[in-house]
């Protein structure tokens, strides 16, 4: 009994010491409030309640600790954290060391004065001359974990697939030879074909998204989870990007797909000069959220404008990605010579960033949501990254010729260390299907997406961007007949509700 009491006493001491490490609550409160004020404004958020949950040493071996907390903040004025422009939930998460799924209380229609946000976050501290000092940035937390299977219990096909998947997950970020890179790439493609075959056998509807680390895939994951709970079976297919998705929808291999709006436009209309024939069966369902072209370099490369990229080594995305396609259009609009194999590197997002940091390329082009988590992490690691703006002439030239494009500012403070807004090219994440997809299937898919937007946004916050006000922005191809009918019905209901509301107001005024 005494031993048990002694152990409990030691555990209590450990717990108390863990909670007392780092600065006191008043200093922590001040630090968090200052971060909110500096990043957004001093008249947007006010801390209502801060609950310290303990502290832990850094796992990367660096000196210092993380202090974990639960936070309730109040909106001091109206603000929309799920907006096509401006600072949003992704930026807030980075500021407070949170994951986006650890932030609750934001609404797709915007928050009002007096609303509360609930945040689970962390702040890093280190000691200097006996004082606790806050770290400038807290590394972005991963929102997913990988379960590694070390051995195969049976030689079954499923067990072999599990082993291959885990080997791919472990090797994707490692330095490999060109032969290994090709092997890993072909293994991924083979797995994708197997997965689609399994989905067909199970009578699942298929949604083509993107790389597992990207926003398209994360949306597909969150939506499929929600839809499956409602009895609508969705398989989230991890593709290489927009070009592959468009090809698979057009050939009937998948039912739905996410495409960059500019890629969707050229797939539908064709680009004869580049050997791309029209895909007349491709149909739009709706725009989901805005994306931006990020052109990034390092300070010591001396690149300040797009014209400086001519003749430089630039990573522009993998071969079947939308990024590669968009970069080619920017090059042409800028008047550069055709992209040469010597200057252009076809690399995935992760490998592009790695190549920039290791000096293998002078700049990278990434098309992604704002903020893009991979770019956030890069900006936290280094203070010498620079965002290259697109010339207004280039943007105007592309916008005039292609309905899918628009000018898009990346607001200052969107990324760590970004002190000025950057003008670039905007596209949207477009949900597409084939004209041959049955209308009832499309209608049910749309109803789930619209009705479940707020719930899905708790897992993947960009789902909150999906609104009836923005769902038809940047669409440059015909809507699927069922989608057109769905929107017309919604507009009629809205007009009827508005008329009834006005009638009630008139009746009240005459009484």
Buried (B, 14 or more C-beta within 10 A) or exposed (E): EEEEEEEEEEEEEEEEEBEEBBBEEEBBBEBBBEBBBEBBEEEBBBBEEBEBEBBEEBEEEEEBBBBBBBBBBBBBEEBBBBBBEBBBBBBBBBBBBBBBBBBEBBBBEBBEEEBEBBBBBBBBBBEEEEEBBBBEBBBBBEBEEEEEEEEEEEEEEEBEBBBBBBBBEEBBEEEBEEEEBEEBBEBBBEBBEEBBEEBEEEEBBBBBBBBBBBBBBBBBBBBBBBBEEEEBBBBBBBBBBBBBBBBBBBEEBBBBBBBBBBBBBBBBBBBEEEEBEBBEBBBBBBBBBBBBBBBBBBEEBEBEEBEBBEEBBBBBBBBBBBBBBBBBBBBBBBEBEEBEEEBBBBBBBBBBBBBBBEEBBBBBBBBBBBBBBBBBBBBBEBEEBBBBBBBEEBBEBBBEEBBBBBBBBBBEBBBBBBEEBBBBBBBBBBBBBBEEBEEEBBBBBBEBBBEBBBEBBBBBBBBBBBBEEBBBBBBBBBBBEBBBBBBEEBEEEEEEEEEEEEEEEEEEEEE
